[in-house]
Amino acid sequence: MADSALRSDRYHQGMATRRSVLGDAHVDRAIAKETSFDAPFQELITESAWGNVWSRPNFTKRERSIVTIALLAALGQDEEVAMHIRATANTGATKEDIREALLHVAIYAGVPAANHAFKIAKSIYAEMEAPDGAEEDTK
């Protein structure tokens, strides 16, 4: 909602990283839904999560993707797990990477959390692998 020229360099870096990970279509939909009520929250996550953490040089986007999915699965954040599984198309994290991460979730955060995350991952991968036009845009 704020004028782009007034936003911080960290925000602009975060928006570039966010777009590279989640894709322009997803980010454009999120921006279109932004209101004056949640604009400060959107700015916070763009600067902090995307501009600070995801933009750091020490992990690749693939590594961050794997860690993020494992953490979200352990916390039971289903919608975020689905979103970040979709983002693996942009981060380079493979199905095998995510399977290994979810096996860790089973041991360190519990079998029910991993079981549910596997169910989500299977559904999202099926959606992503569907022939063009066969999938429905749900986000």
Backbone torsions as a table, in degrees:
resi	resn	phi	psi	omega
1	MET	NA	-33.2	-179.0
2	ALA	-72.1	153.8	177.2
3	ASP	-60.1	129.6	-177.0
4	SER	-56.2	-35.0	-179.3
5	ALA	-67.1	-22.6	-178.7
6	LEU	-88.5	-7.7	-177.1
7	ARG	-82.0	154.2	-176.1
8	SER	-71.9	161.5	173.8
9	ASP	-60.2	-37.4	179.7
10	ARG	-63.0	-37.7	176.7
11	TYR	-63.0	-47.5	-178.5
12	HIS	-63.7	-40.5	175.4
13	GLN	-62.6	-44.4	179.1
14	GLY	-60.9	-40.6	179.9
15	MET	-66.5	-39.1	177.9
16	ALA	-64.2	-43.1	179.3
17	THR	-67.5	-44.5	178.8
18	ARG	-56.7	-45.4	179.3
19	ARG	-65.3	-38.2	-178.8
20	SER	-69.2	-29.4	-179.2
21	VAL	-87.2	-51.7	-173.5
22	LEU	-89.8	-19.5	-178.8
23	GLY	93.9	148.4	-178.3
24	ASP	-59.6	-41.7	-176.3
25	ALA	-61.0	-45.0	-180.0
26	HIS	-63.4	-47.7	-177.9
27	VAL	-65.2	-41.3	177.9
28	ASP	-60.6	-40.1	177.0
29	ARG	-64.2	-41.7	179.9
30	ALA	-64.0	-42.7	179.6
31	ILE	-64.4	-39.5	-179.8
32	ALA	-63.5	-29.1	-179.9
33	LYS	-87.6	-8.7	-177.1
34	GLU	-65.6	138.6	177.4
35	THR	-123.6	173.6	176.9
36	SER	-63.4	-24.9	179.3
37	PHE	-69.1	-46.2	-176.3
38	ASP	-100.8	0.2	179.9
39	ALA	-56.4	-42.6	177.8
40	PRO	-62.6	-35.4	177.3
41	PHE	-67.2	-44.8	178.5
42	GLN	-60.2	-40.6	177.8
43	GLU	-65.3	-41.6	178.2
44	LEU	-59.0	-49.7	-177.4
45	ILE	-71.0	-32.9	178.1
46	THR	-65.8	-43.3	178.8
47	GLU	-72.0	-47.8	-172.2
48	SER	-82.5	-55.9	-177.7
49	ALA	-69.1	-51.1	-174.2
50	TRP	-86.5	-39.3	-177.7
51	GLY	-81.2	-33.8	179.3
52	ASN	-94.9	-61.6	-171.2
53	VAL	-76.4	-57.4	-176.4
54	TRP	-66.8	-19.5	-178.9
55	SER	-92.7	-2.1	179.4
56	ARG	-67.8	152.7	-175.5
57	PRO	-84.7	-13.0	-169.2
58	ASN	-73.5	-30.2	175.6
59	PHE	-113.2	148.6	170.4
60	THR	-77.4	167.0	175.7
61	LYS	-62.7	-35.1	177.1
62	ARG	-60.1	-48.0	-179.5
63	GLU	-64.3	-42.7	178.3
64	ARG	-62.6	-38.4	179.0
65	SER	-61.0	-47.0	-179.9
66	ILE	-60.9	-49.0	-179.4
67	VAL	-62.4	-44.4	-177.9
68	THR	-61.6	-46.0	-179.8
69	ILE	-63.0	-42.2	178.4
70	ALA	-61.8	-45.0	179.9
71	LEU	-64.7	-44.9	-179.8
72	LEU	-64.6	-38.8	177.1
73	ALA	-63.4	-44.4	-179.7
74	ALA	-62.4	-32.8	-179.5
75	LEU	-87.4	-4.1	179.6
76	GLY	71.9	29.8	-179.1
77	GLN	-91.9	76.7	-169.7
78	ASP	-57.4	-48.5	-178.7
79	GLU	-63.1	-38.8	178.9
80	GLU	-69.7	-37.4	175.5
81	VAL	-58.7	-49.7	-179.5
82	ALA	-58.7	-46.0	-179.8
83	MET	-60.3	-43.8	-177.4
84	HIS	-76.3	-25.9	171.8
85	ILE	-64.9	-44.8	177.0
86	ARG	-58.3	-38.6	-177.7
87	ALA	-67.6	-16.4	179.0
88	THR	-60.7	-22.1	175.3
89	ALA	-61.6	-25.0	-179.1
90	ASN	-103.5	-18.7	-174.6
91	THR	-97.6	-17.6	-178.7
92	GLY	89.6	-0.7	175.8
93	ALA	-71.0	129.7	-176.7
94	THR	-91.3	167.9	174.3
95	LYS	-58.3	-38.1	179.2
96	GLU	-65.2	-39.5	176.4
97	ASP	-59.4	-45.8	-176.9
98	ILE	-69.4	-39.4	175.5
99	ARG	-56.8	-47.0	-179.7
100	GLU	-62.8	-40.8	178.2
101	ALA	-62.3	-41.9	-178.7
102	LEU	-71.6	-28.6	172.2
103	LEU	-64.1	-39.3	175.3
104	HIS	-63.1	-41.0	177.4
105	VAL	-57.1	-43.0	-178.9
106	ALA	-57.7	-44.0	-177.1
107	ILE	-76.0	-43.1	-172.1
108	TYR	-95.9	-18.0	-178.9
109	ALA	-126.1	-11.3	175.2
110	GLY	120.5	141.9	-179.9
111	VAL	-61.0	-43.3	179.9
112	PRO	-59.3	-39.8	178.6
113	ALA	-63.8	-44.8	179.6
114	ALA	-67.2	-41.8	179.3
115	ASN	-57.6	-46.1	-180.0
116	HIS	-66.6	-40.4	179.1
117	ALA	-65.4	-38.2	175.6
118	PHE	-60.5	-41.9	178.6
119	LYS	-60.3	-45.1	178.3
120	ILE	-62.9	-47.9	-177.7
121	ALA	-60.0	-44.6	179.4
122	LYS	-59.8	-42.9	179.8
123	SER	-64.3	-45.4	-178.4
124	ILE	-68.0	-41.9	177.3
125	TYR	-62.6	-38.9	176.7
126	ALA	-61.8	-42.1	177.8
127	GLU	-62.3	-44.8	-177.8
128	MET	-67.8	-30.0	-176.6
129	GLU	-91.7	-4.7	179.6
130	ALA	-64.6	147.0	176.7
131	PRO	-57.6	149.9	178.6
132	ASP	-50.3	136.3	180.0
133	GLY	87.7	-16.6	-178.9
134	ALA	-87.4	-17.0	-179.7
135	GLU	-97.1	154.0	-178.9
136	GLU	-109.4	135.6	179.2
137	ASP	-77.2	109.5	-175.3
138	THR	-102.5	-4.1	-178.3
139	LYS	-118.9	NA	NA
